[in-house]
Amino acid sequence: GSLSDEFLESIKKDEVMLYAGQ
């Protein structure tokens, strides 16, 4: 996808990691 899509996907992954950490 576009750089924006990859950027958003990266953020989503980070959020999932944070939720999993909690």
N, C-alpha and C positions, 0 to 999 in steps of 0.2 A: 504493500500500500504506500500511501504518501508518508512524508516525514511526520506529518501531524498524526496520522493513524498510529504509526509506530510509537510516537511520543505518548499518545493517550494510552496505548496498550501498556507501555512501560509504567505509567502512573497507576493504572489499574492493578498491575502485578504488585507494585509497591504497596498499594492500599491493602491488597489481600494479605501480603506478608505482615503488615501492621495489625490487621484484624486477627490473624492467626497467632501473632505474638501475644495479644491480649487474651 
